[in-house]
Amino acid sequence: MKKFILLIIAVSISIGAIAQKGKVTAAQSFIDQGALDKAKEAIDQALTNEKSNTWSNTFFTKGKLCQAIYDADNPAYNSYYADPLAEAYTSYEKAMELDPKGGTKKKIIAEQIYASMIGQLSSQGAKKFEAKDFEGAFNSFITQVKLAESDMYAGSVDTGMYFNTALAAINAKKYNEAIKYFEKCAEMKYLGLTPYLQISQCYVGLGDTAKAETYLLNLKDKFPEDNNVFITIADFYLKSNRPNEALNYIEISKKKDPSNYGLYYAAGVTYLNQNRFDEAITDLTKSIELKSDIYDSQYALGAAYINKAAEMFKKANDIMDVKQYSEAIDVANAVYAKAIPYMEKALELKPDDIYAMKSLQELYYRLKETGNNLEKYNAIKAKISAIENK
């Protein structure tokens, strides 16, 4: 009698296990049919039952479900998992852990599951990066790299994966992670100088400007012909408030690329900030000769003439001789007059710019006795008033 009871219990346990595993089979079928809501319900029941929540195929099927949910167009499925691809990856890893004989691993390889996930993660990472969810993009790309480097993926690793991971990391301010993957790109000679420059930015982000400087300066020997090295070093010194060092490298860059208007603009503005007006005027004039439709260059050159004239006026006030004083004022006004065409061009390029308007208002008033500057003064004054009284 006892044996009969034990047999009934054993049969009951067996039937219960089969029933729960039937939920997994049903979930697989629902996935194939696209009925992901029913598949989710079935797999959840399997995951909460002690008979099937340690079965590798339960987690394998959940992984398949998560991938299908990611690809689904039905927005109702979006709430099932916060990150279905991350959930899929965790599920597949758990499935292999529960199957020490390796059958699940062979199935993942045979069905090229990780290959399909790599494509999905690339798409997900790109979307998150575009949405400026850099942390989320990094998580997608880092998982993509893990899959590509695993022995469950038969394809070759795309170097771009490392760069995308590094780029997401640096934007997420995960600088040490970014350095790791940019260094990987550098080792693989991917995008030449670019990963090296990004590494220097990572050191800046970490607050180690000394290491960033040393790293950048070492690139001169590694890439002696690439002008971007010298431009980046100049930019580093400008941001570090070391204008003289910056100007040295801007001059080197100008010799390497004499048609680059931006280099002359950078030099001109640096000289302007040091009150070296003649040098500023020379470089800004050259910048405009090379490209005349840039607001910043036009405005900066106008400002250089204005500031130079203001300094001349200040010096003129120390002259005691009336005639010499008058002559000095005339010379200063002539310099003020040189600013007008550049400020006018700046306003033409940026019609609503209040700074150019106010500069012109001052210039027209100062030189109101010349030409039609009084009419221009009245017009610009009215325009400024209309803007400020809106």
C-alpha positions in Angstrom: 0.0 0.0 0.0 2.9 2.4 0.9 4.5 1.7 -2.5 1.2 2.5 -4.2 1.0 5.9 -2.4 4.6 6.7 -3.3 3.9 5.9 -6.9 0.9 8.2 -6.9 3.0 11.0 -5.4 5.7 10.5 -8.0 3.2 10.5 -10.8 1.6 13.7 -9.4 5.0 15.4 -9.2 5.8 14.3 -12.7 2.5 15.6 -14.1 3.0 18.9 -12.3 6.5 19.4 -13.8 5.2 18.5 -17.2 2.3 21.0 -16.8 4.7 23.8 -15.9 7.1 22.9 -18.7 4.1 22.9 -21.0 3.8 26.6 -20.1 7.3 27.1 -21.6 6.3 25.2 -24.7 3.2 27.3 -25.0 5.2 30.5 -24.6 7.5 29.4 -27.4 4.5 28.8 -29.6 2.9 32.2 -28.7 6.2 33.9 -29.6 6.2 32.2 -33.0 2.6 33.4 -33.5 3.4 37.0 -32.4 1.0 36.7 -29.4 3.6 38.2 -27.1 1.0 39.1 -24.4 0.1 35.4 -24.0 3.7 34.4 -24.2 4.6 36.8 -21.4 1.7 35.4 -19.3 2.9 31.8 -19.9 6.6 32.5 -19.2 5.8 34.4 -16.0 3.8 31.4 -14.7 6.8 29.1 -15.5 9.2 31.5 -13.7 7.1 31.6 -10.5 6.8 27.8 -10.2 9.5 25.9 -8.4 9.2 23.0 -10.9 10.2 25.1 -13.9 12.0 28.2 -12.6 15.3 26.2 -12.5 14.8 24.8 -16.0 17.3 26.2 -18.5 14.7 26.2 -21.3 12.5 28.5 -19.2 15.2 31.2 -19.3 16.1 30.5 -22.9 12.5 31.1 -23.9 12.3 34.2 -21.8 15.3 35.5 -23.8 13.6 34.8 -27.0 10.5 36.6 -25.8 12.5 39.7 -24.7 14.1 39.9 -28.2 10.7 39.6 -29.8 9.3 42.3 -27.6 12.2 44.6 -28.6 11.4 44.1 -32.3 7.6 44.4 -31.8 5.7 47.3 -33.2 2.9 47.0 -30.7 3.4 49.7 -28.1 1.4 47.7 -25.5 4.4 45.4 -25.2 6.8 48.2 -24.3 5.8 48.1 -20.6 6.7 44.4 -20.2 10.4 45.0 -19.5 12.3 48.3 -18.9 15.1 47.1 -21.1 14.1 43.9 -23.0 17.6 43.4 -24.5 19.3 43.6 -21.2 16.7 41.1 -19.8 17.3 38.8 -22.8 21.1 38.8 -22.2 20.6 38.0 -18.5 18.1 35.3 -19.4 20.4 33.5 -21.9 23.3 33.7 -19.5 21.1 32.2 -16.8 19.9 29.5 -19.2 23.5 28.4 -19.9 24.3 28.5 -16.2 21.4 26.0 -15.5 22.6 23.7 -18.3 26.1 22.5 -17.4 26.0 19.9 -20.2 26.1 22.7 -22.7 23.0 22.0 -24.8 21.7 25.5 -24.4 25.0 27.0 -25.4 25.0 24.9 -28.6 21.5 26.0 -29.3 22.5 29.7 -28.9 25.4 29.2 -31.3 23.3 27.2 -33.8 20.5 29.7 -33.9 23.0 32.6 -34.1 21.1 34.3 -31.3 23.9 36.5 -30.1 24.5 37.6 -33.7 20.9 38.8 -33.9 21.2 40.5 -30.5 24.3 42.3 -31.6 22.3 44.0 -34.4 19.5 44.9 -32.0 21.9 46.3 -29.4 23.6 48.4 -32.1 20.2 49.9 -33.1 19.2 50.4 -29.5 22.5 52.1 -28.6 22.3 54.4 -31.5 18.7 55.5 -30.7 19.6 56.1 -27.0 22.7 58.1 -28.0 20.7 60.3 -30.4 18.2 60.9 -27.6 21.2 61.9 -25.4 20.7 59.0 -23.0 24.4 58.3 -23.0 24.3 56.0 -19.9 21.7 53.9 -21.7 23.7 53.9 -24.9 26.8 52.8 -23.1 25.0 49.9 -21.5 23.7 48.8 -24.9 27.1 49.1 -26.6 29.0 47.4 -23.7 26.6 44.4 -23.9 27.1 44.4 -27.6 30.9 44.1 -27.1 30.5 41.3 -24.5 28.4 39.3 -27.0 30.8 39.9 -29.9 33.8 38.8 -27.8 32.1 35.7 -26.5 32.6 32.2 -27.9 28.9 32.1 -28.7 29.4 34.5 -31.6 31.1 33.2 -34.8 31.5 36.5 -36.6 34.4 39.0 -36.4 34.3 41.9 -33.9 33.5 45.2 -35.7 36.0 47.8 -34.4 33.3 50.4 -34.6 31.7 48.7 -31.6 34.6 49.7 -29.4 34.5 53.3 -30.7 30.7 53.6 -30.1 31.1 52.2 -26.6 33.9 54.7 -25.9 32.0 57.6 -27.3 28.9 56.8 -25.2 31.2 56.4 -22.2 32.9 59.8 -22.6 29.5 61.5 -23.1 28.2 59.7 -20.0 31.3 61.0 -18.1 32.5 57.5 -17.6 36.0 58.5 -18.5 38.0 55.5 -17.3 35.7 53.2 -19.3 36.1 55.5 -22.3 39.9 55.5 -22.1 39.8 51.6 -22.1 37.8 51.4 -25.3 39.5 54.4 -27.0 42.9 52.6 -26.3 41.4 49.5 -27.9 40.6 51.5 -31.0 44.1 53.0 -31.0 45.7 49.6 -30.8 43.6 48.5 -33.8 44.5 51.7 -35.7 40.9 52.6 -36.0 40.2 56.2 -37.2 43.9 57.2 -36.9 44.4 60.1 -34.6 40.8 60.4 -33.4 40.9 57.9 -30.4 44.1 59.5 -29.2 42.6 62.9 -29.1 39.5 61.5 -27.3 41.8 59.9 -24.7 43.3 63.3 -23.9 39.8 64.7 -23.4 39.1 61.9 -21.0 42.1 63.0 -18.9 40.7 66.5 -18.9 37.3 65.2 -17.8 39.0 63.3 -15.0 40.6 66.6 -13.9 44.2 65.4 -14.7 45.2 68.3 -17.0 48.9 67.5 -16.5 48.5 64.0 -17.9 46.3 65.4 -20.7 49.0 67.9 -21.6 51.8 65.3 -21.6 49.6 62.9 -23.6 48.9 65.5 -26.2 52.5 66.7 -26.5 53.6 63.1 -27.1 51.3 62.9 -30.1 53.5 65.4 -31.9 56.0 62.6 -32.5 53.4 60.0 -33.2 51.6 62.1 -35.8 54.0 64.8 -36.9 52.2 65.6 -40.1 48.7 65.8 -38.7 47.8 69.4 -38.1 44.9 68.4 -35.9 47.5 67.5 -33.2 48.8 71.1 -33.1 45.3 72.6 -33.3 44.2 70.4 -30.4 47.2 71.4 -28.3 46.5 75.1 -29.0 42.9 74.6 -28.0 44.0 72.8 -24.8 46.2 75.8 -23.9 43.4 78.3 -24.7 41.0 76.5 -22.4 43.8 76.3 -19.7 44.2 80.1 -19.9 47.7 79.9 -21.3 47.4 82.1 -24.3 51.1 82.4 -25.2 51.5 78.7 -25.4 48.3 78.5 -27.4 49.6 81.2 -29.9 52.8 79.2 -30.4 50.9 76.2 -31.6 48.4 78.3 -33.6 51.4 79.8 -35.5 52.7 76.2 -36.2 49.2 75.3 -37.4 48.9 78.3 -39.7 52.1 77.4 -41.4 50.8 73.9 -42.0 47.4 75.1 -43.2 47.7 78.7 -44.3 44.2 78.7 -45.9 42.4 77.8 -42.6 40.5 81.0 -41.7 39.6 79.6 -38.3 43.3 79.6 -37.2 43.6 83.3 -38.0 40.4 83.9 -36.2 41.6 82.0 -33.1 44.9 83.9 -33.2 43.2 87.3 -33.7 40.8 86.7 -30.8 43.6 85.6 -28.5 45.6 88.7 -29.4 42.5 90.8 -28.8 42.0 89.4 -25.4 45.6 90.4 -24.6 45.0 93.9 -25.9 47.5 93.3 -28.7 45.3 95.2 -31.1 47.5 95.5 -34.1 48.3 91.8 -34.1 44.6 91.0 -33.6 43.7 93.3 -36.6 46.3 91.6 -38.8 45.0 88.1 -38.1 41.3 88.9 -38.1 41.7 90.7 -41.4 43.3 87.6 -42.9 40.6 85.5 -41.5 38.0 87.6 -43.3 40.0 87.6 -46.5 39.8 83.8 -46.5 36.1 83.6 -45.5 34.0 86.8 -45.3 30.6 85.4 -44.3 31.4 84.6 -40.7 29.7 86.8 -38.1 32.3 86.1 -35.3 35.2 87.2 -37.5 33.5 90.4 -38.6 32.4 91.3 -35.1 35.8 90.6 -33.6 37.6 92.8 -36.2 35.2 95.6 -35.5 35.8 95.2 -31.8 39.6 95.2 -32.3 39.3 98.6 -34.0 37.0 99.9 -31.4 39.2 98.8 -28.5 42.3 100.2 -30.2 40.6 103.5 -30.8 39.4 103.6 -27.1 43.0 103.1 -25.9 44.2 105.9 -28.3 41.5 108.2 -26.8 42.7 107.4 -23.3 46.3 108.3 -24.2 45.1 111.5 -26.0 43.6 112.7 -22.7 47.1 112.9 -21.3 48.2 115.3 -24.0 48.3 118.9 -22.7 49.0 120.6 -26.0 45.6 121.5 -27.6 46.8 121.1 -31.2 48.4 117.7 -30.5 45.4 116.6 -28.6 43.1 117.5 -31.4 45.3 115.7 -33.9 45.4 112.6 -31.7 41.6 112.6 -31.4 41.2 112.8 -35.2 43.5 109.8 -35.6 41.5 107.9 -33.0 38.3 108.7 -34.7 39.7 107.4 -38.0 40.4 104.1 -36.3 36.8 104.1 -34.9 35.6 104.7 -38.5 37.4 101.5 -39.6 35.2 99.5 -37.3 32.0 100.5 -38.9 32.0 98.3 -42.1 32.9 95.2 -40.1 30.1 95.8 -37.5 27.7 96.5 -40.3 28.6 93.3 -42.0 28.3 91.5 -38.7 24.8 92.8 -38.3 24.0 91.9 -41.9 25.0 88.3 -41.1 23.1 88.3 -37.9 20.3 90.9 -38.2 18.9 90.5 -34.7 22.2 90.7 -32.9 21.9 93.4 -30.1 25.7 93.5 -29.5 26.4 94.6 -33.1 23.5 97.1 -33.0 24.8 98.7 -29.8 28.3 98.9 -31.1 27.1 100.6 -34.3 24.9 103.0 -32.2 28.0 104.1 -30.3 30.1 104.4 -33.5 27.4 106.3 -35.4 27.0 108.8 -32.5 30.7 109.3 -32.1 31.1 110.0 -35.8 27.7 111.7 -36.3 29.3 114.7 -38.0 30.6 112.4 -40.8 28.6 111.4 -43.8 25.1 110.1 -43.0 26.1 108.6 -39.6 23.5 110.8 -37.8 20.7 109.2 -39.8 22.1 105.8 -39.2 22.4 106.6 -35.5 18.7 107.5 -35.3 17.6 104.4 -37.2 19.6 102.0 -35.1 18.6 103.7 -31.9 14.9 103.2 -32.9 15.5 99.6 -33.8 17.2 98.9 -30.4 14.4 100.7 -28.6 11.8 98.6 -30.4 13.6 95.4 -29.4 14.1 96.3 -25.8 10.5 97.5 -25.4 8.9 94.3 -26.7 
